[in-house]
Amino acid sequence: MSNVAMLTTPHEEVRDRLPYRPGISKLAYAEITKALLMSMEVHESVVHKQGVEEKFRLKVWNTDKMNVEFVDVLIQKHPTCSCKEFQDRLIAGKRYLACPQIYYVFLMVLGQDVNNSMHIHQDKIAANIVHDMLTQAKRASKST
Ligand SMILES: [Zn+2]
């Protein structure tokens, strides 16, 4: 039994050393709330490098559902999004806060947990965690 546990958690030691924040900021919760209220879905996803980098093209509807735009979320060591909010944040040097689209991919597509998957609140994610998310996370099945 203990052998099995050792085999399935090879990266535990690495994770323990990461300087994760102890809590989730109010700003992060605001972005998560937006992510859950916005109408969006994955239009397509493209694996750039297996277990390292994957692009999710999201179809995002505006509030009156009249207009649609496509936004690209790139899940990798430094997750990025092509939306204006995130791009403005990059310019301002505030990339530490994920945007609603990035949270959507983490929470609704890759099945991460707001409170337990603390890496989703970081601007830099350890390579082994990115790998686990992209290859082992239980992905949400497409809703109709
Ligand atoms: Zn975004």
Residues whose N, C-alpha, C, O or C-beta is under 5 A from the ligand:
A	BS01	ZN	C81 C83 F86 C99 P100 Q101 I102
